[in-house]
């Protein structure tokens, strides 16, 4: 999953809470993410299709006089996206800490063995 897809999915999770269907325009998504990325409507369309293919969302394009909107419904994996992302970050952080601890312990153990057998 790319950074843009993660940002769009995070925005959709914050907007579409619970199991309801929401109407969201591509312009609304673009404005919400404009601080970090500039997304065109075509890019948003591609991202939405990709998120649908990855089984995060169900969406239908709805046409109206004001433009077109996405009728977005989060699937089960889409509803747990934010918690899964936090869990993955925490697991990665713990893995880094464990690696640093083991490297430190092996260094100290090596220094002790070097001092003993010198």
C-alpha positions in Angstrom: 0.0 0.0 0.0 1.4 3.4 -1.0 1.6 6.5 1.2 -1.2 8.1 -0.7 -3.4 5.1 -0.4 -2.7 5.0 3.4 -3.6 8.7 3.7 -6.8 8.3 1.8 -7.7 5.2 3.8 -7.0 7.0 7.1 -9.2 9.9 6.0 -12.0 7.5 5.0 -11.8 5.7 8.4 -12.1 9.0 10.2 -15.0 10.1 8.1 -16.9 6.8 7.8 -17.3 5.6 11.3 -19.3 2.5 12.2 -21.1 0.6 9.5 -22.8 3.4 7.7 -22.5 4.5 4.1 -21.2 8.0 3.5 -21.2 10.3 0.5 -17.8 11.8 -0.1 -16.7 13.9 -3.0 -13.2 13.6 -4.6 -12.7 17.3 -4.0 -13.4 16.8 -0.3 -10.7 14.1 -0.1 -8.3 16.2 -2.1 -8.8 19.2 0.2 -8.3 17.1 3.3 -5.0 15.7 2.0 -3.8 18.9 0.4 -1.3 19.6 3.2 0.8 16.6 2.4 -0.1 15.6 -1.2 -1.7 17.2 -4.2 -4.1 14.6 -5.6 -6.0 14.9 -8.8 -9.5 13.4 -9.3 -8.0 10.7 -11.5 -5.5 9.7 -8.8 -8.3 9.6 -6.3 -10.4 7.4 -8.6 -7.4 5.0 -9.0 -6.8 4.9 -5.3 -10.4 4.2 -4.5 -10.5 1.3 -7.0 -7.2 0.0 -5.5 -8.7 0.1 -2.0 -11.8 -1.7 -3.2 -9.6 -4.4 -4.8 -7.6 -4.8 -1.6 -10.9 -5.4 0.2 -10.9 -2.3 2.4 -14.0 -0.5 1.1 -17.1 -0.9 -1.0 -17.8 2.2 -3.1 -20.2 3.2 -5.8 -19.9 6.4 -7.9 -23.0 8.5 -7.6 -23.7 11.3 -10.1 -25.6 14.4 -9.2 -26.0 18.0 -10.4 -23.2 19.2 -8.1 -20.7 16.6 -9.5 -20.1 13.1 -8.6 -19.7 11.5 -5.2 -18.5 8.2 -3.8 -20.9 6.2 -1.7 -18.4 4.6 0.6 -18.9 1.7 3.0 -16.0 0.3 5.0 -15.5 -3.4 5.0 -14.2 -5.3 8.1 -10.6 -4.8 7.2 -11.3 -1.1 6.5 -12.9 -0.6 9.9 -9.8 -2.0 11.7 -7.3 -0.1 9.4 -6.3 2.5 12.0 -5.9 0.0 14.9 -3.9 -2.4 12.6 -1.6 0.5 11.6 -1.0 1.5 15.2 -0.3 -2.2 16.1 2.1 -2.6 13.2 4.0 0.6 14.3 4.2 -0.6 17.9 5.4 -4.0 16.8 8.1 -2.4 14.6 9.2 -0.2 17.4 9.5 -3.1 19.8 11.5 -5.0 17.2 13.9 -2.1 16.9 14.3 -1.9 20.7 14.8 -5.6 21.1 17.5 -5.5 18.4 19.3 -2.6 20.1 19.1 -4.4 23.4 20.5 -7.6 22.0 23.3 -5.7 20.2 24.2 -4.0 23.4 24.2 -7.2 25.4 26.4 -9.0 22.8 28.8 -6.1 22.8 29.1 -6.2 26.6 29.4 -9.9 26.6 32.2 -9.7 24.0 34.0 -7.1 26.1 33.8 -9.3 29.2 35.1 -12.4 27.2 37.9 -10.3 25.8 38.9 -9.1 29.2 38.9 -12.6 30.6 40.9 -14.3 27.9 43.4 -11.5 27.3 
